[in-house]
Amino acid sequence: MEAVRLVKLVQKCVSSKSLRKARQFHALLVTSTPVFDSLPFLGNNVLSMYAKLGSMDEARQVFDQMPQRNPVSYNALIAGYSRNACHAFLSFELLSAMAVENLRPNGSTFTSLLQACAYLEDEAEGAKLHGQVEKVGFSSDVRVQTSLFGMYSACENLDCANRVFDEMEEKDDVAWNSIIYGNVKHGRIEESLHIFCSMMRTGKVPTQFTFSIVLNACARLKDHFGGKIIHGQIVKSNISVDVPLQNSLLNLYSSSGDMETAFSVFKMIEKPDLVSWNSIMAGCSENGCVEEAMNLFVQLLDASTERPDQYTFAAVVSATGPLPAVNYGKPLHAQVAKAGFGGNIFVCSTLVGMYFRNEEMESARKLFDSVSGKDIILWTEMISGYLKLGEAETAINYFCEMQKQHKADSFALSSALSGAADLAALKQGEVIHCLAIKSGHNSDMCVSGSLVDMYSKNGSLEAANIIFSEVRNPDLKCWNSMLGGFCHHGKAEQAFQLFNHMLERGLKPDHVTFISLLSACSHCGLVGRGNFYWNYMRYMGLEPGVKHYSCMVSLLSRAGLLQEAEDLISSSGLGSKFPELWRNLLCSCVIHKELDLGERAAERVLFLLPEDSATHIMLSNLYAAAGRWDAVSDMRRKIRGLLTEKDPGLSWIQVFDQTLVFYAGYEPHLILDEAQAELQRLRGNLEECAVTEVLECL
């Protein structure tokens, strides 16, 4: 009876999490029990109490003062060390000490030691223990086997982990949950779902934790249908649905874009925790539900005892990114600072992204400069932000600066390659390619796609094709990059063949895919093929955007089908917002000398952009083709007035490590005389070649 009371008192001390009470209880035992030191049972319980409270020094002191130690004493101390990453290595010294005292390790010993190996990610020591387990006969102990595949999983050796699991004769809930979780954690999502299906076939009833794991697996795979089936199994099983499981359902529907069901799940949570709030707000952010995200944030502040954390602020700031920063983003920034997250790198990365989406580069830069301990995510946000606003050179400069502090990951490399593509800087792109190879990221999907895009935009289609052919399972972005490369270089037939291969692989084309295809048709004058892809896009459930209409207008008008092009613009409902559609039509009207339609197209453009010099120039050319010289004179006077206010055009070329920029009308360039001399030399060579060819023909 005294023993039972003692154990209960120890449990109370542990549950109170009060080290002070534990010490008081220990002192009481020593003073009230004269034979305390001679009773291993008492010492073991006190030792276990200190270990569970994390006071390993006091636990070790009790252990060292025990005149008689048994396997329970060793197991208690080993268990304490194994739960603490800083002390885990000391567990193995105790195993050796057990052997000195002729004490045999048991299942609990091996379970704790394998947990220590998992903490240390020491597969070599874990494999030795595996051999000992087999040798002393604990290979059929469920707890030991579970710890074994947990160790292999922590060491990222999923093959061994799955092999140990398959060899288990009896698998309990902990074993099933551990192996499923291990596969999900290390990216073997489909394998984890196969194991779950095997579990169901055995008749084992999944626990709440099991369902949570597989729902998160479906969310990562974007497998909405599979997730709904598992949701149905949860309902069918009549299992008690706790908040973590409801949060997993929330994550599934939010990540798959089914916000209606996500809100239904959220409303069913009686007492949502902060994870619930963050999940639904993150879902709103990802799916463009800006107003809903803001309302939820206000509700959280008003109704919940939970205080917003970094994930809350990141979700709501990301959601409001497309809205004017002065009305939403900046007030939220102020709240972030007030809540104490002004220096949080995760939140600051989201704020930087918000400022870039609002084209406030200076605000983004100031925030970036104010953050100490910048991580690679924040650097990448700056690089991609400048790229999106057309500041590719600045983006490359930030990438180079980042290299001094961090090793570039796949996302940073991908962004830098996009910058090299936009600048047509092949040498810079090749250097970044070398960095990708050196860091082992060259085979990452996002880097491969960016490499294909960079080489194709820099005129090296052969290099782009080689890289694409080496990608094992290219994703849609990678296919689109290669497709765009073929179209950019006028290889329409190769682009069409690649598109057919893409469909054979089971990939569903997106809007970007059809922009490339329609562009190829436009440049090659393939009206029939263009109409086919236009109709096929609609058949695939994709509504055409302004870029698709622009390609089709160019295709029809270049082929002389000017009236059809005008009808398409009128039926699109986009002509009143996007002058480029009418400008495309005007360009073809000049070529085909179609005065009336050209004037109508020019009128539409100039209504939206009254000072558009390109339209005035094309209209002047149209009047000249029609012989209306008085109108040409008027138009040229307007053009001269517009060009005086126009920003000068510029071009650049990379020579070795230097980028040379030439401005229109800006003569005092350092090597302008040298460049003009070279142009004269090349012109002379071309004239000589032309004369030679004429003489050969004669």
Sequence and secondary structure as in RCSB ss.txt:
>XXXX:A:sequence
MEAVRLVKLVQKCVSSKSLRKARQFHALLVTSTPVFDSLPFLGNNVLSMYAKLGSMDEARQVFDQMPQRNPVSYN
ALIAGYSRNACHAFLSFELLSAMAVENLRPNGSTFTSLLQACAYLEDEAEGAKLHGQVEKVGFSSDVRVQTSLFG
MYSACENLDCANRVFDEMEEKDDVAWNSIIYGNVKHGRIEESLHIFCSMMRTGKVPTQFTFSIVLNACARLKDHF
GGKIIHGQIVKSNISVDVPLQNSLLNLYSSSGDMETAFSVFKMIEKPDLVSWNSIMAGCSENGCVEEAMNLFVQL
LDASTERPDQYTFAAVVSATGPLPAVNYGKPLHAQVAKAGFGGNIFVCSTLVGMYFRNEEMESARKLFDSVSGKD
IILWTEMISGYLKLGEAETAINYFCEMQKQHKADSFALSSALSGAADLAALKQGEVIHCLAIKSGHNSDMCVSGS
LVDMYSKNGSLEAANIIFSEVRNPDLKCWNSMLGGFCHHGKAEQAFQLFNHMLERGLKPDHVTFISLLSACSHCG
LVGRGNFYWNYMRYMGLEPGVKHYSCMVSLLSRAGLLQEAEDLISSSGLGSKFPELWRNLLCSCVIHKELDLGER
AAERVLFLLPEDSATHIMLSNLYAAAGRWDAVSDMRRKIRGLLTEKDPGLSWIQVFDQTLVFYAGYEPHLILDEA
QAELQRLRGNLEECAVTEVLECL
>XXXX:A:secstr
 HHHHHHHHHHHHHHHT HHHHHHHHHHHHHH TTGGG HHHHHHHHHHHHHTT HHHHHHHHHH SS  HHHHH
HHHHHHHT TTTTTHHHHHHHHHHHTT    HHHHHHHHHHHHHHT HHHHHHHHHHHHHHT TT HHHHHHHHH
HHHHTT HHHHHHHHHH SS  HHHHHHHHHHHHHTT HHHHHHHHHHHHHTT    HHHHHHHHHHHHHHT HH
HHHHHHHHHHHHT    HHHHHHHHHHHHHTT HHHHHHHHHH SS  HHHHHHHHHHHHHTT HHHHHHHHHHH
HHH S    HHHHHHHHHHTTTS IIIIIHHHHHHHHHTT TT HHHHHHHHHHHHHTT HHHHHHHHHH SS  
HHHHHHHHHHHHHTT HHHHHHHHHHHTTTS   HHHHHHHHHHHHHHT HHHHHHHHHHHHHHT TTSHHHHHH
HHHHHHHTT HHHHHHHHHH SS  HHHHHHHHHHHHHTT HHHHHHHHHHHHHTT    HHHHHHHHHHHHHHT
 HHHHHHHHHHHHHTT    HHHHHHHHHHHHHTT HHHHHHHHHHHT TTT HHHHHHHHHHHHHTT HHHHHH
HHHHHHHH TT HHHHHHHHHHHHHTT HHHHHHHHHHHHHHHTTS   EEEEEETTEEEEEETT    TTHHHH
HHHHHHHHHHHHHHHHHHHHHH 
